Amino acid sequence: MSSFSYKQSMVSSIDFPAAIDGLFATSGTDSNIFLSFEGYLNFPSENATSICLTSNSESRSKLMLNERRVIDSSMHGDECHQLSSHGLKKVKVMYLEYQIDRNQSYPSLELTWKTPFSSELEHIGASEWLKVSAEGK
């Protein structure tokens, strides 16, 4: 019989650079990590917006917008998706860290975007995330 440990916490952004102290994000561990983030973002313009996931470890990450998978990556570095629609979207990020060889890399995960109003990729800050009830109000 196996035992699983779960920890819930609230974070203001998905900005977890590699930490050599061995603790990743709010998990309290550095291996066998599964993280799931959910929230709502208002994409501000009909013009193209890029949303990117960045990881530097042997991990698997997914980005879903309105329940549609737009990034499914096991790569190091940035993986981006171009949006041409605007408005409120449900965002879900899933991350699985399964490599524990710390001679290679430490886990990291970042969610960034570039809107028509910015000149470079920016972290999506707490003020960008919206509180939406289950009924969407």
SVG drawing of the C-alpha trace seen along z (x, -y; Angstrom):
<svg xmlns="http://www.w3.org/2000/svg" viewBox="-23 -49 49 51">
<polyline fill="none" stroke="black" stroke-width="0.4" points="0.0,0.0 1.4,-3.4 0.9,-6.6 0.6,-10.1 1.1,-13.4 -0.7,-16.5 -0.2,-20.1 -2.4,-23.0 -1.3,-26.6 -2.2,-29.8 0.5,-31.6 0.3,-35.0 2.2,-34.0 3.8,-31.0 7.4,-32.2 9.6,-29.5 13.2,-29.8 15.6,-26.9 16.5,-26.7 19.6,-24.8 18.4,-24.5 16.3,-21.5 12.8,-22.9 10.7,-23.6 7.9,-26.1 5.7,-25.5 6.0,-21.7 8.6,-21.3 10.6,-18.8 12.8,-18.5 11.7,-15.3 8.6,-13.5 6.7,-16.7 3.3,-17.3 1.9,-20.8 -1.4,-22.0 -2.3,-25.7 -5.7,-27.1 -7.0,-30.5 -8.5,-33.0 -6.8,-35.6 -8.3,-38.3 -6.4,-38.5 -6.4,-42.2 -6.5,-42.6 -7.7,-41.1 -4.1,-41.4 -1.8,-38.5 -0.7,-37.6 2.0,-35.1 1.8,-33.0 4.9,-30.9 5.9,-28.1 9.6,-27.9 11.2,-25.0 14.9,-23.9 14.6,-20.4 13.6,-16.9 10.0,-17.7 6.7,-17.5 4.5,-20.7 1.1,-21.4 -0.8,-24.6 -4.5,-24.5 -6.8,-27.4 -10.5,-26.9 -9.9,-23.1 -8.0,-23.0 -4.3,-21.9 -2.1,-24.5 1.3,-23.4 2.4,-19.9 6.1,-20.0 9.0,-17.9 11.6,-20.4 14.0,-22.7 13.5,-26.4 10.5,-28.4 7.5,-26.9 5.0,-29.5 1.5,-29.7 0.1,-32.5 -3.4,-33.7 -5.4,-35.8 -8.6,-36.0 -9.1,-38.1 -11.3,-38.0 -11.5,-35.9 -9.9,-32.4 -9.6,-29.6 -5.9,-28.8 -4.5,-25.5 -0.8,-24.7 0.3,-21.2 3.9,-20.3 5.5,-16.9 9.1,-16.7 10.4,-13.1 14.2,-13.5 16.2,-13.5 19.7,-13.7 20.7,-17.1 24.0,-17.0 21.9,-18.0 19.5,-20.6 17.1,-21.9 13.4,-22.1 11.9,-25.5 8.7,-26.7 7.6,-30.1 4.5,-31.3 5.0,-34.5 3.2,-36.5 3.8,-39.2 0.8,-41.3 0.5,-43.9 1.2,-46.5 4.6,-45.0 7.9,-44.8 9.1,-41.6 7.9,-38.5 6.7,-39.5 5.7,-37.4 2.0,-37.3 1.6,-39.1 -1.0,-38.7 -3.0,-41.7 -3.6,-40.0 -5.3,-36.9 -9.1,-37.3 -11.4,-35.9 -14.3,-34.1 -17.0,-32.0 -17.9,-28.5 -20.8,-30.1 -18.5,-32.5 -19.7,-35.6"/>
</svg>
